[in-house]
Amino acid sequence: MRRSLPLLLLVACSPVQQSRVRDDYPAVDRTQTLRLKIVVAPLPDGSQDVGDLWALMARSHVNQHRDFIAVEDVAAAAVPPDACSEDIEGLLLLAPQVARDGDGVEAAVNARLTRCRDGEEVWAAEAAGSWASDDDDLAGVRAHWVKALGEPVSAYVVPSFRLLTATLDELPRPAFPNEAYAREKINLGE
């Protein structure tokens, strides 16, 4: 009985409050909703820099840890009306609520994957938490994103990373219907 306690504590600490996938995902979207555009709207904490951090961080995580092909990303005050284009099959919509809180950041996200062809929801998750901006375990992650995007994102990197990776790890597992998708994924180089 003692061995299960740490596992229960880890599960209880997850920032993901809920996650759901369409019942027909295996038959419909698993092989048809693969090429994604990531849209972060509204801008986290009203900042374009932090919005760009979220969009790029989400795109990188999706491409490295899921078999989706995140080909575009955008951070804006609102979801662009033309977010779907002919080569995009789905939109990964991230609606953040982010605010600095002393030496940390409180953050929440409502995440949704929708199909471009009909706007139907494929997957959704809600997550929230509060994290310190400094974390020795993520010093390299913080340095990477600050180098890429500048000092204005520094306080947001660790909390954003914690929230986004936990949330995006809840995405379903797609499958490439043919070799062309696999080559496209490899050519992204992420």
Residue pairs with C-beta under 8 A, 6 or more apart in sequence:
14 127
14 166
15 127
15 128
15 129
15 162
15 163
15 166
15 167
16 125
16 126
16 127
16 166
16 167
16 170
17 126
17 127
17 128
18 125
18 126
19 123
19 124
19 125
19 126
19 170
20 123
20 124
20 125
21 122
21 123
21 172
22 28
22 29
22 120
22 121
22 122
22 123
25 122
25 123
25 172
29 90
29 115
29 122
29 172
29 174
30 172
30 173
30 174
30 175
31 174
31 175
31 176
31 177
32 89
32 115
32 177
33 89
33 90
33 113
33 115
33 122
33 174
34 67
34 68
34 69
34 89
34 90
34 174
34 176
34 181
35 68
35 69
35 71
35 87
35 88
35 89
35 90
35 184
36 62
36 68
36 69
36 70
36 71
36 72
36 88
36 89
36 90
36 91
36 92
36 113
37 70
37 71
37 72
37 73
37 74
37 83
37 84
37 85
37 88
37 90
37 91
37 92
38 55
38 58
38 59
38 62
38 70
38 72
38 73
38 74
38 91
38 92
38 94
39 55
39 73
39 74
39 75
39 76
39 79
39 80
39 83
39 91
39 92
39 93
39 94
40 51
40 54
40 55
40 58
40 73
40 74
40 75
40 76
40 94
40 96
41 51
41 75
41 76
41 77
41 78
41 79
41 93
41 94
41 95
42 76
42 77
42 78
42 95
42 96
43 50
43 51
43 75
43 76
43 77
44 50
44 51
44 53
44 54
44 96
44 97
44 98
44 107
44 156
44 160
45 98
45 99
45 100
45 156
47 152
48 75
49 149
49 150
49 152
49 153
50 98
50 152
50 153
50 156
50 160
51 75
51 76
52 75
52 149
52 153
53 145
53 149
53 153
53 156
53 157
53 160
54 75
54 94
54 96
54 160
54 164
55 73
55 74
55 75
55 94
56 73
56 145
56 148
56 149
57 145
57 160
57 161
57 164
58 70
58 73
58 92
58 94
58 164
58 168
59 70
59 73
59 190
60 190
61 164
61 165
61 168
62 68
62 70
62 92
62 168
62 171
63 69
63 70
63 185
63 188
63 190
64 190
65 165
65 168
65 169
66 168
66 171
66 173
66 174
67 173
67 174
67 175
67 176
67 185
68 90
68 92
68 171
68 174
69 181
69 184
69 185
69 188
70 92
70 188
71 87
71 88
71 188
72 88
74 80
74 83
79 91
79 93
83 91
84 91
84 116
88 116
89 115
89 116
89 117
90 113
90 114
90 115
90 116
90 122
91 112
91 113
91 114
91 116
92 111
92 112
92 113
93 111
93 112
93 113
93 114
94 109
94 110
94 111
94 164
95 109
95 110
95 111
95 112
96 107
96 108
96 109
97 107
97 108
97 109
97 128
98 105
98 106
98 107
98 108
98 156
98 159
98 160
99 105
99 106
99 107
100 155
101 130
103 132
103 133
103 134
104 130
104 131
104 132
104 133
104 155
104 159
105 130
105 131
105 133
105 155
105 156
105 159
105 160
106 128
106 129
106 130
106 159
107 128
107 129
107 130
107 131
107 159
107 160
107 163
108 126
108 127
108 128
108 129
108 163
109 125
109 126
109 127
109 128
109 163
109 164
109 167
110 124
110 125
110 126
111 123
111 124
111 125
111 126
111 127
111 167
111 168
112 121
112 123
112 124
113 121
113 122
113 123
113 124
113 171
114 120
114 121
114 122
115 122
122 172
123 170
123 171
123 172
125 167
125 170
127 163
127 166
127 167
128 163
129 159
129 162
129 163
130 159
131 158
131 159
131 162
131 163
132 158
132 159
133 154
133 155
133 156
133 157
133 158
133 159
134 142
134 158
135 142
135 158
138 157
138 158
138 161
138 162
141 157
141 158
141 161
142 154
142 157
142 158
145 153
145 157
146 153
146 154
146 157
176 182
176 185
